[in-house]
Amino acid sequence: MYRKQLEKTFCRKIERELKQFKSRMLKLEKEEIFQAAYRIDSMICIYEALMEMSGRIAEETLEAVTAFPSLLAFLYGRWMKYEDSYMEDVEYCLNKELSRLRGRYKKRRKERTA
């Protein structure tokens, strides 16, 4: 019973934090919101991941994070310190697809001249 109540409290806490974050973002100018797009997306992803994980988080951890102020902002800050391979993945994909396009282009050009 205590565990379920703790999960509920945790979920409400992070939901409230996300609503407050969204409210602050919506008060910004359009250009500022656009500049904060990655932060906005990351905060939402962190929130969604925590909601999904809430049933698996240890009871003691739930107690700790429920009492932790501005948990989403804290976790976002920590996330920003992690090494990210996103751009490497994008470049890998782009290089692969550009190479394929070049191959198709060369093939068509060869067919036209033949």
N, C-alpha and C positions, 0 to 999 in steps of 0.2 A: 504493500500500500504506500509506504513512504517513498519507495523508488519511483512509482508512477507519478506521485505528486511532485517529486523533485524534477522529473523529466518535463512535466507540464510547466513548472516554474521556469526551468531553463529555456524551454521553447518560447514562452511568453517574453522572457527577458530579451532574447536575441531578436524576436519579432519586433519588440518595442524599439530596440536599438536600430534596426534596419529602417523602421518607419521614421524615426528621428533623423537618420542619415538622409533618407530620401527627401524629407521635408526641407532639410538644409540645402540639398542639391537643387531642389526646385526653386529656391529663392535666388539662385545665381543667374547671371546673364547667360544667354544662349551659348555664346562663345566659351564661357567658363565651364558650362555643362559639357560641351563638346570636348574640351581639354581634359575633363575629369572622367571621360568615358571608360578608360581602363580601370580606374579606381571604383567607379560605380559597378561595372561588371564584376570585378573581383569581390567587392563587398557582398553582392548578391550571391555569387558562387560560394563564398565562405559560409554565408547564412544557410543556403540550401544544403551544403555538405553537412553542416552541424545539425540541421534539422533531421537529415537522414541518419546521421550517426547517433543521435540522441538516445536511441534505444540500446546502443551497444557501449556507450561511455560508462566507465566504472562509476559506481555511486559516489565514491569519495571525490572523484574528478568532477562530477556534476555539482557536488557541494561547493567545491573550490571555484569553479567557473561561474556559478550562479552568483557568487559573492564578488566576483571580479568586475570592476567598473570598465565600461566601454570595451567589452570583449572583442566585438567585431573589428573595431578600429585597431586594437592591439594586435590581433591576428593578421590583419591586413599589413600592418607595419612589419611584422615578422616575415610575412610572405614576400614582401618587397626585398628582403635581404637574401632570399634564396636565389640560387643560380637558376636561370630560366633558359631552356633550350628552344623556346617558341620561335625566335627569329631564325635559328639554325634550321629548324624543321621547315619553316616557310621557304627559306632559301633552297633547301634540298628539293622540296616539291617544285619550286619555280624552275630550277635548273633542269630537273628531270622533264618537266612538261615543255620547256622551251626547246630542249634537245629533240623531243618527239616532234614538235611543230617544225623545227628545222629539217628533220628527216622527211616529213611529209611534203614540205615545200620543195626540197631538192628532188623528191620523187616526181612530183607534179611537173616541175620545170623540165626534168629529163624527159617525161612523157610528151610534153608539148614540143620539144625540140626533135623528138625522134620521128 
